[in-house]
Amino acid sequence: MKLVGATESFGESHFQSAELGDQRRTARLVKTADALRRHPGGTLPNKLNEPAELKALYRLCNADGVTHESVLAAHRSKTLGSLEGQQRHILVIHDTTTLDYSTLTSLENLGEVGNGNGRGYLCHNSLVVEPKTRAVIGLASQILHRRAKAPKKESKGARRERSTRESRLWLQGTQHLPASKWLVDVCDRGADTFEFLEHAFHSGRRFVVRSAYNRRVFAGHEEATTSEGLHEVARSAKALGNRKISVSSAPGRRARTAKVLISAVAVQVKAPRQKKGDHGNEPLPLWIVRVWEPRRRKGEKPLEWFLLTNCPVEDFLTAKRICIWYECRWIVEEYHKAMKTGCGVETLQFQSEEAQKPAIALLSVVALTLLNLRDASRHPDAKTRRAAEIVDLAYVRVLSMKRYKTLRDDLTIHEFFYALARLGGHQNRKSDSLPGWLVLWRGWEKLHHMVDGAVAMQGKKCG
């Protein structure tokens, strides 16, 4: 499916530069990407319902030279190329999710996932996001990591030197990123290791890492001899201002809007006495931004974030910006839902890891598409901007006939999005929450089938 006014299809835009050892393989990758975008949900036979297309994908993923890296590299090059010359802050949001293939017995060498009884990969993604619009630009990195069993009675030194140590993923995820002050690495508490903080501090980029540990710090950036707990220092700072933030739902927590206070203070983070990674001994001059709810909500734990950053925080506006950047971290969690719930990446059933991995890379790029549609629906111009600017006019027309019983070219993004959600089973009532991923993917898949049917009936492409 091509965007209106575009000269390239989705597959061409993301994969035509892929180096797979044979141009015919690249052409097949492009064609398959376009087919998967038309039908992203379900298993591979559901996505590619033509037997010839399905067999072609199996041959492609089993071919020499077709790897996870060779498939992802073309998309990554497009993503990073779009950052060249940027003079505005762009976020790179890093996070890890599990891909569970416990029922796939043909893959014998998978690592442990979950509570240790599951088998699969730790999938570490680095997602590039524009913070103002929250539009997803693409993947800067994806690492499929097999969790290794630590040797019994492994010493701390041996663990620190082990190449499979999971804390290394946070550093590895940044390896393709340029040293630009306009790029901001955003990470949750898993990245709160002195090793990563030191690496990020010297990377040439900005960073925001949520603190997991009450580390020993010196208050201020001046020479000091007495250290204190990081969280106590942060809590002692007066609020600079307040704002409202959206809190996403989670197990045991409902989605809500929270009114929070924000403070900031300069600190020097001390290196730990017992090293758990590769790092030096000098303290890091950073800032800690505290974001907290001053009032406890009945039945809920009040929100409190401690955000470490190397971005100088001298006033409320800068502290607020750090808070906004960290709020964007939820986008990567939504992306993981798009990968698994939307594209069914955990339903892949190849007979070897060599074939499974490039298919994961392909579906991971396809998963970005509906994520961007949902982001566009939340943008302030969604009720005035035409949907045909971001999706094919044929899809707009078919959906307008289904929802409004009339052929319209002028559906707004807001109208298109909620009509799509209605197609997937959402009732669009004022009291309803925003459409979830499963509902959206159901609507998207139904719409694809409707467009295919319209094309078949007319003998030519709609529009």
LOVEX-962530 format. One record per residue (C-alpha): residue number from 1; x, y, z. Coordinates in steps of 0.1 Angstrom, whole numbers, plus 5000, padded with zeros to 4 digits. Each point is the difference from the previous one (the first is absolute). Layout:
% LOVEX-962530
+------+------+------+------+
! resi !    X !    Y !    Z !
+------+------+------+------+
!  NUM !    X !    Y !    Z !
...
+------+------+------+------+
END
This chain:
% LOVEX-962530
+------+------+------+------+
! resi !    X !    Y !    Z !
+------+------+------+------+
!    1 ! 5000 ! 5000 ! 5000 !
!    2 ! 5015 ! 5034 ! 4990 !
!    3 ! 4994 ! 5032 ! 5018 !
!    4 ! 4982 ! 5027 ! 4980 !
!    5 ! 5025 ! 5020 ! 4980 !
!    6 ! 5028 ! 4976 ! 5008 !
!    7 ! 5022 ! 4984 ! 4973 !
!    8 ! 5010 ! 4970 ! 5022 !
!    9 ! 4980 ! 4973 ! 5016 !
!   10 ! 5006 ! 4991 ! 5037 !
!   11 ! 5022 ! 4971 ! 4990 !
!   12 ! 5021 ! 5021 ! 4976 !
!   13 ! 5004 ! 5028 ! 5026 !
!   14 ! 5013 ! 4977 ! 5027 !
!   15 ! 5016 ! 4971 ! 4983 !
!   16 ! 5011 ! 5007 ! 4964 !
!   17 ! 5036 ! 5007 ! 5011 !
!   18 ! 5002 ! 4966 ! 5018 !
!   19 ! 5032 ! 4981 ! 4991 !
!   20 ! 4989 ! 4963 ! 5000 !
!   21 ! 5025 ! 4986 ! 4975 !
!   22 ! 4976 ! 5000 ! 4970 !
!   23 ! 4978 ! 5028 ! 4987 !
!   24 ! 4971 ! 4976 ! 4995 !
!   25 ! 5000 ! 4994 ! 5038 !
!   26 ! 4998 ! 5037 ! 5006 !
!   27 ! 4971 ! 5003 ! 4976 !
!   28 ! 4983 ! 4971 ! 5018 !
!   29 ! 5006 ! 5017 ! 5034 !
!   30 ! 4984 ! 5032 ! 4986 !
!   31 ! 4970 ! 4982 ! 4986 !
!   32 ! 4995 ! 4980 ! 5032 !
!   33 ! 5002 ! 5031 ! 5022 !
!   34 ! 4973 ! 5016 ! 4980 !
!   35 ! 4978 ! 4969 ! 5003 !
!   36 ! 5006 ! 4997 ! 5037 !
!   37 ! 4990 ! 5037 ! 5005 !
!   38 ! 4967 ! 4993 ! 4982 !
!   39 ! 4993 ! 4971 ! 5023 !
!   40 ! 5021 ! 5003 ! 5032 !
!   41 ! 4979 ! 4980 ! 5025 !
!   42 ! 4999 ! 4963 ! 5007 !
!   43 ! 5024 ! 4972 ! 4990 !
!   44 ! 5021 ! 5000 ! 4968 !
!   45 ! 4974 ! 4980 ! 4981 !
!   46 ! 4974 ! 5027 ! 5010 !
!   47 ! 5023 ! 5028 ! 4990 !
!   48 ! 5010 ! 4984 ! 4967 !
!   49 ! 4969 ! 4981 ! 4989 !
!   50 ! 5015 ! 4993 ! 4965 !
!   51 ! 5020 ! 4967 ! 5002 !
!   52 ! 5026 ! 5013 ! 4976 !
!   53 ! 5006 ! 5031 ! 5022 !
!   54 ! 5003 ! 4979 ! 5031 !
!   55 ! 5025 ! 4976 ! 4984 !
!   56 ! 5020 ! 5029 ! 4986 !
!   57 ! 5004 ! 5014 ! 5035 !
!   58 ! 5011 ! 4967 ! 5014 !
!   59 ! 5026 ! 4997 ! 4972 !
!   60 ! 5012 ! 5036 ! 5006 !
!   61 ! 5005 ! 4995 ! 5037 !
!   62 ! 5019 ! 4967 ! 4995 !
!   63 ! 5023 ! 5015 ! 4973 !
!   64 ! 5037 ! 5006 ! 5007 !
!   65 ! 5007 ! 5037 ! 5007 !
!   66 ! 4965 ! 5007 ! 5013 !
!   67 ! 5005 ! 5006 ! 5037 !
!   68 ! 4984 ! 5021 ! 5028 !
!   69 ! 5028 ! 5026 ! 4995 !
!   70 ! 4998 ! 5001 ! 4961 !
!   71 ! 4962 ! 5005 ! 5001 !
!   72 ! 5001 ! 5026 ! 5028 !
!   73 ! 5030 ! 5020 ! 4986 !
!   74 ! 4981 ! 5016 ! 4972 !
!   75 ! 4973 ! 5013 ! 5022 !
!   76 ! 5025 ! 5011 ! 5026 !
!   77 ! 5019 ! 5019 ! 4974 !
!   78 ! 4968 ! 5018 ! 4989 !
!   79 ! 4993 ! 5008 ! 5037 !
!   80 ! 5034 ! 5014 ! 5008 !
!   81 ! 5002 ! 5018 ! 4967 !
!   82 ! 4970 ! 5020 ! 5009 !
!   83 ! 5018 ! 5014 ! 5031 !
!   84 ! 5029 ! 5015 ! 4980 !
!   85 ! 5001 ! 5038 ! 5004 !
!   86 ! 4972 ! 5001 ! 5026 !
!   87 ! 5001 ! 5031 ! 5022 !
!   88 ! 4972 ! 4988 ! 5024 !
!   89 ! 4999 ! 4974 ! 5027 !
!   90 ! 4992 ! 4965 ! 4989 !
!   91 ! 4995 ! 4972 ! 5025 !
!   92 ! 5014 ! 4965 ! 4998 !
!   93 ! 4979 ! 4979 ! 5024 !
!   94 ! 5017 ! 4968 ! 5011 !
!   95 ! 4981 ! 4970 ! 5016 !
!   96 ! 5000 ! 4962 ! 5001 !
!   97 ! 4971 ! 4977 ! 4995 !
!   98 ! 4998 ! 4962 ! 4999 !
!   99 ! 4991 ! 4980 ! 4969 !
!  100 ! 4986 ! 4966 ! 5012 !
!  101 ! 5004 ! 4970 ! 4977 !
!  102 ! 4996 ! 4973 ! 5027 !
!  103 ! 4977 ! 4979 ! 4978 !
!  104 ! 5023 ! 5001 ! 4970 !
!  105 ! 5020 ! 4968 ! 5006 !
!  106 ! 5019 ! 5003 ! 4967 !
!  107 ! 5022 ! 5028 ! 5015 !
!  108 ! 5022 ! 4982 ! 5024 !
!  109 ! 5025 ! 5027 ! 5012 !
!  110 ! 4977 ! 5027 ! 5013 !
!  111 ! 5006 ! 5017 ! 5033 !
!  112 ! 4979 ! 5001 ! 5031 !
!  113 ! 4972 ! 5026 ! 5002 !
!  114 ! 4974 ! 5009 ! 5026 !
!  115 ! 5004 ! 4980 ! 5032 !
!  116 ! 5026 ! 4978 ! 4985 !
!  117 ! 4975 ! 4974 ! 4986 !
!  118 ! 4995 ! 5018 ! 4967 !
!  119 ! 5022 ! 5000 ! 4970 !
!  120 ! 5007 ! 5028 ! 4976 !
!  121 ! 5019 ! 5033 ! 4996 !
!  122 ! 5005 ! 5032 ! 5019 !
!  123 ! 4992 ! 5025 ! 4972 !
!  124 ! 5018 ! 5033 ! 5007 !
!  125 ! 4986 ! 5028 ! 4979 !
!  126 ! 5012 ! 5036 ! 4995 !
!  127 ! 4971 ! 5021 ! 4986 !
!  128 ! 5005 ! 5034 ! 4984 !
!  129 ! 4972 ! 5024 ! 5009 !
!  130 ! 4993 ! 5037 ! 4993 !
!  131 ! 4990 ! 5013 ! 5035 !
!  132 ! 4977 ! 5029 ! 4990 !
!  133 ! 4977 ! 4980 ! 4978 !
!  134 ! 5009 ! 4966 ! 5015 !
!  135 ! 5003 ! 4986 ! 4964 !
!  136 ! 5022 ! 4969 ! 4997 !
!  137 ! 5028 ! 5004 ! 4975 !
!  138 ! 5013 ! 4964 ! 5001 !
!  139 ! 5023 ! 4975 ! 5017 !
!  140 ! 5036 ! 5010 ! 5006 !
!  141 ! 5008 ! 4965 ! 5014 !
!  142 ! 4985 ! 4967 ! 5008 !
!  143 ! 5019 ! 4973 ! 5019 !
!  144 ! 4988 ! 4964 ! 5004 !
!  145 ! 5017 ! 4987 ! 5031 !
!  146 ! 5001 ! 4965 ! 5013 !
!  147 ! 5001 ! 5000 ! 5038 !
!  148 ! 5029 ! 4979 ! 5011 !
!  149 ! 5001 ! 4979 ! 5031 !
!  150 ! 5025 ! 5013 ! 5024 !
!  151 ! 5026 ! 4975 ! 5012 !
!  152 ! 4995 ! 4987 ! 5035 !
!  153 ! 5019 ! 5020 ! 5026 !
!  154 ! 5010 ! 5026 ! 4974 !
!  155 ! 5022 ! 5026 ! 5015 !
!  156 ! 4991 ! 5037 ! 4998 !
!  157 ! 5031 ! 5006 ! 4978 !
!  158 ! 4991 ! 4972 ! 4976 !
!  159 ! 4964 ! 5013 ! 4997 !
!  160 ! 5013 ! 5035 ! 4993 !
!  161 ! 5022 ! 4987 ! 4972 !
!  162 ! 4973 ! 4976 ! 4985 !
!  163 ! 4991 ! 5011 ! 4964 !
!  164 ! 4964 ! 4988 ! 5005 !
!  165 ! 4994 ! 5022 ! 5030 !
!  166 ! 4965 ! 5015 ! 4994 !
!  167 ! 5009 ! 5035 ! 5012 !
!  168 ! 5023 ! 5003 ! 4970 !
!  169 ! 4968 ! 5002 ! 4978 !
!  170 ! 4995 ! 5037 ! 5009 !
!  171 ! 5035 ! 5009 ! 4987 !
!  172 ! 4997 ! 4978 ! 4969 !
!  173 ! 4967 ! 5016 ! 4991 !
!  174 ! 5018 ! 5034 ! 4995 !
!  175 ! 5028 ! 4987 ! 4978 !
!  176 ! 4985 ! 5014 ! 4968 !
!  177 ! 4991 ! 5034 ! 5014 !
!  178 ! 5020 ! 5032 ! 4991 !
!  179 ! 5016 ! 5022 ! 5026 !
!  180 ! 4974 ! 5028 ! 4997 !
!  181 ! 4988 ! 5024 ! 5027 !
!  182 ! 4966 ! 4999 ! 4983 !
!  183 ! 4995 ! 4963 ! 5007 !
!  184 ! 4986 ! 4990 ! 5034 !
!  185 ! 5003 ! 4964 ! 5013 !
!  186 ! 4969 ! 4993 ! 5022 !
!  187 ! 5001 ! 4969 ! 5022 !
!  188 ! 4980 ! 4984 ! 5028 !
!  189 ! 5015 ! 4987 ! 5033 !
!  190 ! 5017 ! 4970 ! 4983 !
!  191 ! 5026 ! 5024 ! 4986 !
!  192 ! 5009 ! 5014 ! 5035 !
!  193 ! 5035 ! 4985 ! 5001 !
!  194 ! 5031 ! 5021 ! 5006 !
!  195 ! 5014 ! 4984 ! 4969 !
!  196 ! 4972 ! 5013 ! 4978 !
!  197 ! 4999 ! 5034 ! 5017 !
!  198 ! 5037 ! 5005 ! 4994 !
!  199 ! 4997 ! 4988 ! 4964 !
!  200 ! 4971 ! 5023 ! 4993 !
!  201 ! 5017 ! 5029 ! 5017 !
!  202 ! 5030 ! 4997 ! 4976 !
!  203 ! 4979 ! 4992 ! 4969 !
!  204 ! 4995 ! 5036 ! 4987 !
!  205 ! 4962 ! 4995 ! 5004 !
!  206 ! 4976 ! 5010 ! 5027 !
!  207 ! 4983 ! 4974 ! 5021 !
!  208 ! 4971 ! 4995 ! 5025 !
!  209 ! 5001 ! 4969 ! 5022 !
!  210 ! 4975 ! 4992 ! 5027 !
!  211 ! 5019 ! 4993 ! 5032 !
!  212 ! 4995 ! 4965 ! 5015 !
!  213 ! 5025 ! 5003 ! 5028 !
!  214 ! 5005 ! 5025 ! 5028 !
!  215 ! 5037 ! 5005 ! 4991 !
!  216 ! 5025 ! 5019 ! 5020 !
!  217 ! 5005 ! 5035 ! 4986 !
!  218 ! 5016 ! 5033 ! 5008 !
!  219 ! 4974 ! 5028 ! 5000 !
!  220 ! 5010 ! 5027 ! 4974 !
!  221 ! 5028 ! 5000 ! 4975 !
!  222 ! 5026 ! 5016 ! 5023 !
!  223 ! 5026 ! 4979 ! 5018 !
!  224 ! 4986 ! 4983 ! 5031 !
!  225 ! 5009 ! 4974 ! 5025 !
!  226 ! 4967 ! 4988 ! 5015 !
!  227 ! 4977 ! 4979 ! 4979 !
!  228 ! 4963 ! 4995 ! 5003 !
!  229 ! 4973 ! 4978 ! 4985 !
!  230 ! 4989 ! 5011 ! 4966 !
!  231 ! 4963 ! 4998 ! 5007 !
!  232 ! 5003 ! 5019 ! 5033 !
!  233 ! 5018 ! 5028 ! 4982 !
!  234 ! 4973 ! 5001 ! 4973 !
!  235 ! 4972 ! 5001 ! 5026 !
!  236 ! 5017 ! 5029 ! 5019 !
!  237 ! 4997 ! 5023 ! 4969 !
!  238 ! 4970 ! 5024 ! 4998 !
!  239 ! 4976 ! 4996 ! 4971 !
!  240 ! 5006 ! 5022 ! 4970 !
!  241 ! 4965 ! 4997 ! 4987 !
!  242 ! 4972 ! 4976 ! 4991 !
!  243 ! 4984 ! 4984 ! 4970 !
!  244 ! 4975 ! 4973 ! 4990 !
!  245 ! 5012 ! 4967 ! 4985 !
!  246 ! 4981 ! 4970 ! 4986 !
!  247 ! 5007 ! 4968 ! 5019 !
!  248 ! 4995 ! 4968 ! 4979 !
!  249 ! 4982 ! 4970 ! 5014 !
!  250 ! 5019 ! 4971 ! 5014 !
!  251 ! 4992 ! 4969 ! 5021 !
!  252 ! 4984 ! 5013 ! 5031 !
!  253 ! 5000 ! 5036 ! 4987 !
!  254 ! 4974 ! 5018 ! 4980 !
!  255 ! 5007 ! 5026 ! 4974 !
!  256 ! 4997 ! 5035 ! 5014 !
!  257 ! 5011 ! 5036 ! 4998 !
!  258 ! 5023 ! 5009 ! 5028 !
!  259 ! 5010 ! 5035 ! 5013 !
!  260 ! 5036 ! 4999 ! 5009 !
!  261 ! 5027 ! 5023 ! 5015 !
!  262 ! 5035 ! 5002 ! 4984 !
!  263 ! 5033 ! 5008 ! 5017 !
!  264 ! 5036 ! 4998 ! 4989 !
!  265 ! 5035 ! 5000 ! 5016 !
!  266 ! 5036 ! 4996 ! 4989 !
!  267 ! 5018 ! 4969 ! 5014 !
!  268 ! 5032 ! 4980 ! 4995 !
!  269 ! 4993 ! 4963 ! 4998 !
!  270 ! 5027 ! 4980 ! 5016 !
!  271 ! 5014 ! 4968 ! 4984 !
!  272 ! 4990 ! 4969 ! 5020 !
!  273 ! 5027 ! 4984 ! 5021 !
!  274 ! 4993 ! 4966 ! 4986 !
!  275 ! 5000 ! 5002 ! 4962 !
!  276 ! 4972 ! 4981 ! 4982 !
!  277 ! 5011 ! 5012 ! 4966 !
!  278 ! 5028 ! 5016 ! 4980 !
!  279 ! 5004 ! 5036 ! 5012 !
!  280 ! 5024 ! 5024 ! 5017 !
!  281 ! 5000 ! 5015 ! 5035 !
!  282 ! 4994 ! 5037 ! 4994 !
!  283 ! 4966 ! 5014 ! 5011 !
!  284 ! 4976 ! 5011 ! 4973 !
!  285 ! 4987 ! 5036 ! 5002 !
!  286 ! 4963 ! 4996 ! 4992 !
!  287 ! 4966 ! 5014 ! 5009 !
!  288 ! 4971 ! 4982 ! 5017 !
!  289 ! 4965 ! 5010 ! 4991 !
!  290 ! 4973 ! 4989 ! 5024 !
!  291 ! 4963 ! 4997 ! 4988 !
!  292 ! 4975 ! 4991 ! 5026 !
!  293 ! 4963 ! 5001 ! 5010 !
!  294 ! 4997 ! 5020 ! 5032 !
!  295 ! 4967 ! 4984 ! 5009 !
!  296 ! 4993 ! 4962 ! 5003 !
!  297 ! 4971 ! 4988 ! 4980 !
!  298 ! 4977 ! 4976 ! 5018 !
!  299 ! 5011 ! 4964 ! 4993 !
!  300 ! 5030 ! 5010 ! 4978 !
!  301 ! 5036 ! 5005 ! 5006 !
!  302 ! 5010 ! 5036 ! 4993 !
!  303 ! 5022 ! 5006 ! 4970 !
!  304 ! 5036 ! 5009 ! 5006 !
!  305 ! 5028 ! 5000 ! 4975 !
!  306 ! 5037 ! 5008 ! 5005 !
!  307 ! 5015 ! 5009 ! 4966 !
!  308 ! 5037 ! 5001 ! 4995 !
!  309 ! 5012 ! 5022 ! 4972 !
!  310 ! 5032 ! 5017 ! 4986 !
!  311 ! 4978 ! 5028 ! 4986 !
!  312 ! 5006 ! 5031 ! 5021 !
!  313 ! 4969 ! 5008 ! 5020 !
!  314 ! 5000 ! 5036 ! 5011 !
!  315 ! 4963 ! 5008 ! 5000 !
!  316 ! 4964 ! 4986 ! 4999 !
!  317 ! 4997 ! 5000 ! 4962 !
!  318 ! 5031 ! 4977 ! 4997 !
!  319 ! 4988 ! 4978 ! 5028 !
!  320 ! 4966 ! 4998 ! 4983 !
!  321 ! 5016 ! 4990 ! 4967 !
!  322 ! 5019 ! 4971 ! 5018 !
!  323 ! 4966 ! 4988 ! 5014 !
!  324 ! 4984 ! 5002 ! 4965 !
!  325 ! 5029 ! 4980 ! 4985 !
!  326 ! 4996 ! 4973 ! 5025 !
!  327 ! 4962 ! 4999 ! 4995 !
!  328 ! 5007 ! 4991 ! 4964 !
!  329 ! 5016 ! 4967 ! 5012 !
!  330 ! 4966 ! 4984 ! 5001 !
!  331 ! 5000 ! 5001 ! 4962 !
!  332 ! 5025 ! 4971 ! 4999 !
!  333 ! 4977 ! 4979 ! 5022 !
!  334 ! 4972 ! 5007 ! 4975 !
!  335 ! 5024 ! 4990 ! 4972 !
!  336 ! 5006 ! 4967 ! 5017 !
!  337 ! 4962 ! 4994 ! 5001 !
!  338 ! 4999 ! 5008 ! 4963 !
!  339 ! 5027 ! 4974 ! 4993 !
!  340 ! 4983 ! 4973 ! 5021 !
!  341 ! 4963 ! 5007 ! 5000 !
!  342 ! 4998 ! 5017 ! 4967 !
!  343 ! 5026 ! 4982 ! 4977 !
!  344 ! 5000 ! 4967 ! 5019 !
!  345 ! 5038 ! 4999 ! 5001 !
!  346 ! 4998 ! 4972 ! 5026 !
!  347 ! 4979 ! 4978 ! 4976 !
!  348 ! 5029 ! 4995 ! 4976 !
!  349 ! 5008 ! 4963 ! 4996 !
!  350 ! 5032 ! 4995 ! 4980 !
!  351 ! 5021 ! 4969 ! 5003 !
!  352 ! 5032 ! 5018 ! 5007 !
!  353 ! 5013 ! 5031 ! 5018 !
!  354 ! 5017 ! 5011 ! 4968 !
!  355 ! 4966 ! 5003 ! 4983 !
!  356 ! 4980 ! 5012 ! 5030 !
!  357 ! 5022 ! 5030 ! 5007 !
!  358 ! 4997 ! 5019 ! 4966 !
!  359 ! 4962 ! 4995 ! 5003 !
!  360 ! 5000 ! 5016 ! 5034 !
!  361 ! 5019 ! 5030 ! 4985 !
!  362 ! 4975 ! 5003 ! 4972 !
!  363 ! 4969 ! 4999 ! 5022 !
!  364 ! 5017 ! 5024 ! 5025 !
!  365 ! 5001 ! 5027 ! 4972 !
!  366 ! 4965 ! 4992 ! 4988 !
!  367 ! 4988 ! 5006 ! 5036 !
!  368 ! 5010 ! 5036 ! 4998 !
!  369 ! 4972 ! 5009 ! 4975 !
!  370 ! 4969 ! 4999 ! 5022 !
!  371 ! 5019 ! 5015 ! 5029 !
!  372 ! 5005 ! 5031 ! 4979 !
!  373 ! 4964 ! 5001 ! 4990 !
!  374 ! 4989 ! 5000 ! 5036 !
!  375 ! 5026 ! 5027 ! 5009 !
!  376 ! 4986 ! 5021 ! 4972 !
!  377 ! 4965 ! 4996 ! 5013 !
!  378 ! 5011 ! 5016 ! 5033 !
!  379 ! 5017 ! 5030 ! 4984 !
!  380 ! 4982 ! 5034 ! 5004 !
!  381 ! 4994 ! 5002 ! 4962 !
!  382 ! 4983 ! 4966 ! 4999 !
!  383 ! 4965 ! 5015 ! 4996 !
!  384 ! 5011 ! 5022 ! 4971 !
!  385 ! 5027 ! 4981 ! 4982 !
!  386 ! 4988 ! 4976 ! 4973 !
!  387 ! 5005 ! 4963 ! 5005 !
!  388 ! 5010 ! 4997 ! 4963 !
!  389 ! 5033 ! 5017 ! 5009 !
!  390 ! 5012 ! 4970 ! 5019 !
!  391 ! 4980 ! 4970 ! 4985 !
!  392 ! 4990 ! 4990 ! 4965 !
!  393 ! 4969 ! 5018 ! 4987 !
!  394 ! 4984 ! 4966 ! 4992 !
!  395 ! 5000 ! 4991 ! 5037 !
!  396 ! 4984 ! 5034 ! 5009 !
!  397 ! 4972 ! 4995 ! 4974 !
!  398 ! 4992 ! 4964 ! 5010 !
!  399 ! 4999 ! 5008 ! 5037 !
!  400 ! 4978 ! 5031 ! 4994 !
!  401 ! 4975 ! 4978 ! 4981 !
!  402 ! 5000 ! 4975 ! 5029 !
!  403 ! 4997 ! 5026 ! 5028 !
!  404 ! 4981 ! 5029 ! 4985 !
!  405 ! 4982 ! 4983 ! 4970 !
!  406 ! 5014 ! 5025 ! 4976 !
!  407 ! 5032 ! 5003 ! 4980 !
!  408 ! 5022 ! 5026 ! 5015 !
!  409 ! 5036 ! 5011 ! 4992 !
!  410 ! 5001 ! 5026 ! 5028 !
!  411 ! 5000 ! 4978 ! 5031 !
!  412 ! 5022 ! 5015 ! 5027 !
!  413 ! 5026 ! 4979 ! 5018 !
!  414 ! 4978 ! 5001 ! 5031 !
!  415 ! 4969 ! 4988 ! 4981 !
!  416 ! 5021 ! 4973 ! 4982 !
!  417 ! 5015 ! 4988 ! 5033 !
!  418 ! 4968 ! 4996 ! 5019 !
!  419 ! 4982 ! 4985 ! 4970 !
!  420 ! 5028 ! 4974 ! 4999 !
!  421 ! 4997 ! 4994 ! 5037 !
!  422 ! 4962 ! 4996 ! 4995 !
!  423 ! 5007 ! 4974 ! 4973 !
!  424 ! 5021 ! 4981 ! 5025 !
!  425 ! 4973 ! 5000 ! 5027 !
!  426 ! 5005 ! 5032 ! 5019 !
!  427 ! 4967 ! 5018 ! 5009 !
!  428 ! 5014 ! 5035 ! 4998 !
!  429 ! 4980 ! 5011 ! 5030 !
!  430 ! 5011 ! 5030 ! 5020 !
!  431 ! 5004 ! 4978 ! 5031 !
!  432 ! 5022 ! 4975 ! 4982 !
!  433 ! 5038 ! 5001 ! 5003 !
!  434 ! 5022 ! 5005 ! 4969 !
!  435 ! 5000 ! 4971 ! 4975 !
!  436 ! 5025 ! 4973 ! 5010 !
!  437 ! 5024 ! 4982 ! 4977 !
!  438 ! 4979 ! 4969 ! 4995 !
!  439 ! 4970 ! 5020 ! 4989 !
!  440 ! 5021 ! 5021 ! 4976 !
!  441 ! 5016 ! 4971 ! 4984 !
!  442 ! 4967 ! 4982 ! 4995 !
!  443 ! 4986 ! 5031 ! 4983 !
!  444 ! 5031 ! 5004 ! 4979 !
!  445 ! 4999 ! 4964 ! 4988 !
!  446 ! 4963 ! 5002 ! 4992 !
!  447 ! 5005 ! 5032 ! 4980 !
!  448 ! 5027 ! 4983 ! 4980 !
!  449 ! 4977 ! 4972 ! 4991 !
!  450 ! 4973 ! 5025 ! 4990 !
!  451 ! 5023 ! 5018 ! 4977 !
!  452 ! 5012 ! 4968 ! 4985 !
!  453 ! 4964 ! 4990 ! 4994 !
!  454 ! 4992 ! 5034 ! 4984 !
!  455 ! 5030 ! 4996 ! 4977 !
!  456 ! 4989 ! 4966 ! 4990 !
!  457 ! 4964 ! 5011 ! 4993 !
!  458 ! 5011 ! 5029 ! 4979 !
!  459 ! 5029 ! 4983 ! 4982 !
!  460 ! 5023 ! 5029 ! 5008 !
!  461 ! 5013 ! 5019 ! 5030 !
!  462 ! 4975 ! 5022 ! 5019 !
!  463 ! 5005 ! 5036 ! 4994 !
+------+------+------+------+
END
